[in-house]
């Protein structure tokens, strides 16, 4: 790769003179600048963005780190982030994988939004100690350089489970997310709090993975154990959709034999018949607020931790327990 040192050598000037010329400084004459620019073009010189960013100590780029890109939640989330970043003169890049983690300590980005459990708490705290600016969406960390913009998982799970109990359901399955998922852990804490204060309800936990395949496997178990009316809370809509797909292959019907609620209110749920009961929140607002908070931190402003509020959508996939219908197996 051609460097400014190569240009300086061919032009017979100092490296600093080349730097001034390339950056449009008035410290060099028009004649010298024209000569240096012509040589740079001749040598196919490409500026080293990483070196320039290191010198200026800013790149005007924000990185968002995700565990993966699958699922309907991420599209609106990223749109919200991008809209705010672009309006404030920043670009947004999306990163995944351990190798991408070095972009933060090497200052290839100005700050990071984290929704990636591959980052350990210790790793993020180490970067924060080195004055890197971070917004986390998937954990609770206290540090002056770390801001939390968290989804109110506990409130959502409480709304979902209390709704099933209020409808009179006495047998409730909970299909969990991955063991290392912050969202799943927080939602399960709320479920257990509701279970602890509720009498005469059987609570059954089924391991899930936040994927449609996890919902399909959960449906297999519910079908295999079915002796009467059951309710199911899938901790995200992806699993709820998988659950519906598998149940559709049987004589059991959602909203009659099995009552189902999800979490996330992804777009597909509004087209389902019966309409899936679920927990709603603005994915776009979540992403936008994360970007807003990070940009404020980068500007030296003080910010408070934020929480994204949730609401219950009462779809026809959940009805009162009196709607039980027997099905010959």
Backbone torsions as a table, in degrees:
resi	resn	phi	psi	omega
1	UNK	NA	133.6	179.4
2	UNK	-72.1	134.2	179.3
3	UNK	-113.9	171.4	177.9
4	UNK	-67.1	-21.2	175.7
5	UNK	-64.4	-40.5	178.3
6	UNK	-64.8	-40.8	179.5
7	UNK	-64.7	-43.8	-179.5
8	UNK	-60.5	-40.8	-179.0
9	UNK	-63.3	-45.1	-177.7
10	UNK	-71.6	-32.6	-178.8
11	UNK	-83.5	-14.4	-179.0
12	UNK	71.0	34.5	179.4
13	UNK	-129.6	175.5	179.5
14	UNK	-78.9	161.2	177.6
15	UNK	-61.7	-39.2	-179.3
16	UNK	-64.6	-35.7	177.6
17	UNK	-63.7	-41.8	176.9
18	UNK	-61.5	-44.2	179.7
19	UNK	-60.3	-43.7	178.7
20	UNK	-61.4	-43.6	-177.6
21	UNK	-64.6	-44.4	-177.8
22	UNK	-68.0	-26.7	-178.4
23	UNK	-97.8	8.3	175.5
24	UNK	72.1	25.3	-178.7
25	UNK	-71.9	146.9	177.5
26	UNK	-78.4	-0.3	-178.6
27	UNK	-75.3	-7.6	176.8
28	UNK	-121.5	153.7	-179.5
29	UNK	-75.6	161.2	178.5
30	UNK	-61.0	-37.2	-179.5
31	UNK	-64.2	-45.9	180.0
32	UNK	-65.1	-41.1	-179.6
33	UNK	-62.5	-44.8	-179.5
34	UNK	-61.4	-41.5	179.3
35	UNK	-62.5	-46.0	-178.1
36	UNK	-66.7	-41.4	179.7
37	UNK	-64.6	-36.3	178.8
38	UNK	-66.2	-40.8	178.4
39	UNK	-67.5	-40.4	178.4
40	UNK	-60.0	-40.8	178.6
41	UNK	-67.3	-41.6	179.4
42	UNK	-60.6	-38.4	-177.7
43	UNK	-88.1	2.4	-178.5
44	UNK	57.7	44.0	-179.5
45	UNK	-68.6	132.9	174.9
46	UNK	-120.0	123.5	-179.5
47	UNK	-58.4	142.4	176.4
48	UNK	-85.5	100.1	-175.2
49	UNK	-63.5	-36.9	-178.4
50	UNK	-64.9	-42.4	179.4
51	UNK	-66.6	-40.7	179.0
52	UNK	-63.9	-40.8	179.2
53	UNK	-63.8	-39.7	-179.8
54	UNK	-63.7	-39.9	-179.5
55	UNK	-69.1	-44.6	-178.3
56	UNK	-80.9	-14.6	-179.2
57	UNK	63.7	26.4	170.8
58	UNK	-158.1	150.0	179.8
59	UNK	-118.8	-13.4	-172.7
60	UNK	59.5	31.1	177.1
61	UNK	-126.6	135.1	174.9
62	UNK	-112.5	136.7	178.3
63	UNK	-105.8	134.6	172.3
64	UNK	-112.7	128.0	-175.6
65	UNK	-107.3	121.3	-178.3
66	UNK	-119.6	148.6	175.5
67	UNK	-64.2	-44.9	172.7
68	UNK	-155.4	178.6	-175.7
69	UNK	-110.4	2.9	-177.6
70	UNK	-80.1	155.4	177.8
71	UNK	104.3	150.4	-174.4
72	UNK	-79.9	-10.8	-179.2
73	UNK	-71.2	-37.3	-169.5
74	UNK	-67.3	-32.7	-177.6
75	UNK	-58.5	-54.7	179.9
76	UNK	-66.2	-36.9	179.4
77	UNK	-59.5	-48.0	-178.9
78	UNK	-69.4	-35.2	177.2
79	UNK	-60.8	-43.2	178.6
80	UNK	-62.6	-42.0	177.8
81	UNK	-62.9	-48.2	-175.5
82	UNK	-63.4	-41.2	-178.3
83	UNK	-59.7	-45.7	-179.6
84	UNK	-69.1	-44.8	-179.5
85	UNK	-58.2	-49.2	-177.7
86	UNK	-63.7	-37.8	179.0
87	UNK	-65.4	-26.4	-178.8
88	UNK	-100.0	10.2	176.7
89	UNK	82.5	20.8	177.9
90	UNK	-113.6	150.5	168.6
91	UNK	-99.1	156.9	-179.6
92	UNK	-119.5	130.2	173.2
93	UNK	-119.8	145.0	-177.8
94	UNK	-107.0	128.2	-172.6
95	UNK	-125.3	150.7	174.9
96	UNK	-153.4	142.9	178.7
97	UNK	104.2	153.9	-175.5
98	UNK	-62.7	-36.4	-178.3
99	UNK	-63.1	-29.6	-179.3
100	UNK	-71.4	-17.9	-177.5
101	UNK	-59.3	-28.8	-176.2
102	UNK	-68.3	-13.9	-179.5
103	UNK	-62.6	-27.9	-180.0
104	UNK	-77.7	-56.8	-179.6
105	UNK	-64.5	-27.0	178.8
106	UNK	-85.7	4.0	174.6
107	UNK	57.9	34.5	171.2
108	UNK	-76.7	-15.3	174.9
109	UNK	-130.1	156.4	-178.3
110	UNK	-80.7	-29.3	-179.5
111	UNK	-165.2	172.3	-173.4
112	UNK	-134.9	142.5	169.5
113	UNK	-108.7	123.9	-171.1
114	UNK	-110.2	119.8	169.1
115	UNK	-136.8	59.6	-169.0
116	UNK	-151.3	107.9	-177.2
117	UNK	-72.4	-3.6	174.7
118	UNK	-68.6	-22.8	171.4
119	UNK	-77.7	126.8	173.2
120	UNK	-83.1	157.8	176.2
121	UNK	-59.2	-40.9	-179.6
122	UNK	-61.8	-39.7	-179.9
123	UNK	-64.1	-45.8	-179.2
124	UNK	-66.7	-38.5	177.9
125	UNK	-66.4	-35.2	177.2
126	UNK	-63.4	-44.0	179.0
127	UNK	-66.1	-39.8	179.3
128	UNK	-62.8	-37.1	177.7
129	UNK	-63.7	-27.3	178.5
130	UNK	-89.3	13.7	174.4
131	UNK	77.0	19.6	172.6
132	UNK	-79.4	142.4	-176.5
133	UNK	-97.4	131.1	-170.8
134	UNK	-140.1	140.4	168.6
135	UNK	-119.3	128.1	-179.4
136	UNK	-108.4	138.9	178.0
137	UNK	-112.0	-3.8	-169.4
138	UNK	-133.9	23.0	179.0
139	UNK	-170.9	167.5	176.6
140	UNK	-110.4	112.9	-179.7
141	UNK	-134.4	133.5	-180.0
142	UNK	-106.2	113.9	175.4
143	UNK	-163.5	143.6	-179.4
144	UNK	-56.2	-26.9	-179.1
145	UNK	-97.5	8.5	179.1
146	UNK	-123.1	127.5	176.0
147	UNK	-113.6	143.8	179.6
148	UNK	-105.4	127.7	170.4
149	UNK	-125.0	92.6	-168.5
150	UNK	-110.5	143.2	171.8
151	UNK	-71.9	139.8	-179.1
152	UNK	-79.2	72.2	-176.8
153	UNK	-60.7	-41.6	-177.4
154	UNK	-64.6	-42.8	178.8
155	UNK	-63.4	-41.2	-180.0
156	UNK	-64.1	-45.8	180.0
157	UNK	-66.4	-34.7	177.1
158	UNK	-64.8	-45.4	177.8
159	UNK	-58.8	-43.2	-177.0
160	UNK	-65.7	-49.3	-176.4
161	UNK	-71.7	-37.8	178.0
162	UNK	-66.0	-33.0	176.9
163	UNK	-62.7	-43.6	178.0
164	UNK	-64.0	-41.9	179.1
165	UNK	-64.9	-42.4	-179.8
166	UNK	-62.8	-28.2	177.8
167	UNK	-79.6	0.3	175.3
168	UNK	89.6	12.7	-177.9
169	UNK	-74.7	135.7	-175.1
170	UNK	-111.6	-10.3	176.9
171	UNK	-129.1	110.8	-173.3
172	UNK	-125.5	120.5	174.2
173	UNK	-91.6	140.7	174.4
174	UNK	-117.7	118.6	178.4
175	UNK	-98.3	111.8	-171.3
176	UNK	-82.3	174.7	171.5
177	UNK	-98.9	-169.8	178.5
178	UNK	-59.6	150.3	-177.4
179	UNK	-59.7	-32.4	-176.0
180	UNK	-96.8	11.9	-179.7
181	UNK	-85.5	122.6	177.4
182	UNK	-59.5	-43.9	-179.5
183	UNK	-60.0	-45.6	-179.8
184	UNK	-64.0	-42.8	-179.5
185	UNK	-61.7	-44.6	-179.6
186	UNK	-66.7	-40.0	179.5
187	UNK	-66.5	-38.5	179.4
188	UNK	-69.0	-32.3	175.9
189	UNK	-60.7	-41.7	179.1
190	UNK	-68.3	-40.5	178.3
191	UNK	-58.3	-45.1	-177.9
192	UNK	-67.1	-32.3	176.1
193	UNK	-66.5	-41.4	177.1
194	UNK	-65.5	-42.6	180.0
195	UNK	-62.0	-39.0	-177.8
196	UNK	-65.2	-27.6	-178.2
197	UNK	-104.8	9.7	-179.1
198	UNK	-113.9	129.2	-179.2
199	UNK	-98.5	155.1	172.6
200	UNK	60.6	31.8	175.3
201	UNK	-125.1	132.2	176.1
202	UNK	-91.9	122.1	-179.6
203	UNK	-108.7	126.7	-177.4
204	UNK	-126.0	124.2	-178.0
205	UNK	-97.9	130.8	176.7
206	UNK	-119.2	123.1	178.8
207	UNK	-63.3	134.1	178.5
208	UNK	-130.5	-171.2	-174.7
209	UNK	-144.6	10.4	-177.9
210	UNK	68.3	13.9	178.7
211	UNK	-117.0	160.8	179.4
212	UNK	-58.6	-36.2	-179.3
213	UNK	-62.3	-34.0	177.1
214	UNK	-66.0	-37.8	176.4
215	UNK	-67.3	-36.7	178.1
216	UNK	-64.5	-42.2	178.8
217	UNK	-66.1	-37.9	178.0
218	UNK	-63.4	-39.8	178.5
219	UNK	-62.9	-39.1	177.4
220	UNK	-56.8	-42.7	-179.1
221	UNK	-68.6	-44.9	-179.7
222	UNK	-61.6	-42.2	177.6
223	UNK	-61.2	-43.1	-178.3
224	UNK	-66.7	-27.8	-177.8
225	UNK	-100.9	1.8	-169.8
226	UNK	-67.0	122.7	174.2
227	UNK	-128.6	-3.0	-178.0
228	UNK	169.4	-174.9	-173.7
229	UNK	-48.8	135.2	178.6
230	UNK	-138.8	151.0	174.3
231	UNK	-118.4	149.1	-177.1
232	UNK	-135.2	130.3	171.3
233	UNK	-112.2	107.4	173.0
234	UNK	-87.4	130.3	-174.0
235	UNK	-72.6	-0.8	164.6
236	UNK	-153.6	164.0	-175.4
237	UNK	-70.4	-30.1	179.3
238	UNK	-56.9	-45.5	179.2
239	UNK	-68.8	-35.7	178.8
240	UNK	-62.6	-38.8	177.7
241	UNK	-65.8	-43.3	176.2
242	UNK	-60.5	-39.9	178.0
243	UNK	-59.9	-47.5	179.7
244	UNK	-61.3	-41.4	-179.0
245	UNK	-59.7	-43.6	-179.5
246	UNK	-70.8	-41.4	-178.3
247	UNK	-65.7	-28.6	179.8
248	UNK	-64.5	-16.3	179.3
249	UNK	-85.6	1.0	-178.8
250	UNK	-119.1	-175.2	176.2
251	UNK	-88.0	-3.0	178.9
252	UNK	-79.0	145.7	-177.9
253	UNK	-122.9	136.9	175.8
254	UNK	-66.5	135.1	-179.9
255	UNK	89.4	-7.3	177.0
256	UNK	-123.1	-65.0	-179.8
257	UNK	-87.8	-38.6	177.7
258	UNK	-126.3	125.7	-179.4
259	UNK	-104.1	129.6	-165.9
260	UNK	-129.4	136.8	173.5
261	UNK	-134.6	145.4	-179.8
262	UNK	-117.5	-158.3	-178.7
263	UNK	-156.0	123.8	174.2
264	UNK	130.6	-27.3	-177.6
265	UNK	51.0	53.9	175.4
266	UNK	-70.2	159.9	-170.3
267	UNK	-57.1	-39.2	-176.1
268	UNK	-59.1	-31.1	-175.7
269	UNK	-63.5	-27.4	-178.7
270	UNK	-72.4	-14.5	180.0
271	UNK	-100.7	-4.4	-177.5
272	UNK	-74.5	147.8	175.8
273	UNK	-125.0	116.6	-2.0
274	UNK	-69.6	159.7	-179.4
275	UNK	-61.4	130.5	-177.4
276	UNK	-71.9	126.6	168.4
277	UNK	-68.8	139.2	-174.7
278	UNK	-161.2	174.9	176.8
279	UNK	-103.4	126.3	-174.4
280	UNK	-106.4	144.9	170.5
281	UNK	-160.0	164.0	-178.3
282	UNK	-88.8	108.0	176.4
283	UNK	-65.7	-38.9	179.2
284	UNK	-63.2	-42.7	179.3
285	UNK	-65.1	-38.8	178.4
286	UNK	-58.6	-48.8	179.5
287	UNK	-65.7	-42.4	-179.5
288	UNK	-62.6	-43.1	-179.1
289	UNK	-66.0	-37.0	177.5
290	UNK	-60.7	-45.2	178.6
291	UNK	-65.6	-43.0	179.5
292	UNK	-58.1	-45.8	-178.0
293	UNK	-64.4	-42.8	-178.9
294	UNK	-64.8	-43.1	-179.7
295	UNK	-64.5	-37.1	176.2
296	UNK	-63.0	-42.9	178.7
297	UNK	-62.4	-43.1	179.6
298	UNK	-63.0	-28.2	179.4
299	UNK	-86.2	-0.7	178.7
300	UNK	87.3	9.9	179.2
301	UNK	-82.2	150.9	175.0
302	UNK	-85.2	137.6	-179.3
303	UNK	-132.5	155.6	175.2
304	UNK	-103.5	155.3	173.8
305	UNK	-61.9	145.7	-178.1
306	UNK	-120.6	155.3	177.9
307	UNK	-132.7	135.7	179.2
308	UNK	-91.5	120.9	-174.3
309	UNK	-82.8	157.2	-174.2
310	UNK	-127.6	159.0	176.4
311	UNK	-137.0	161.3	179.6
312	UNK	-97.3	130.2	171.2
313	UNK	-104.6	117.7	-175.6
314	UNK	-89.4	83.4	177.6
315	UNK	-78.5	166.4	-178.5
316	UNK	-73.4	-1.9	177.8
317	UNK	-72.7	-10.8	175.3
318	UNK	-123.9	126.0	175.3
319	UNK	-132.8	-176.7	179.8
320	UNK	-72.2	152.0	-176.9
321	UNK	-63.4	-19.5	179.5
322	UNK	-67.3	-11.9	-178.6
323	UNK	-83.4	14.6	-178.3
324	UNK	-58.2	136.7	176.6
325	UNK	-128.8	130.4	179.5
326	UNK	-81.4	141.3	179.0
327	UNK	-127.2	132.3	176.9
328	UNK	-71.1	131.9	-176.3
329	UNK	-93.5	NA	NA
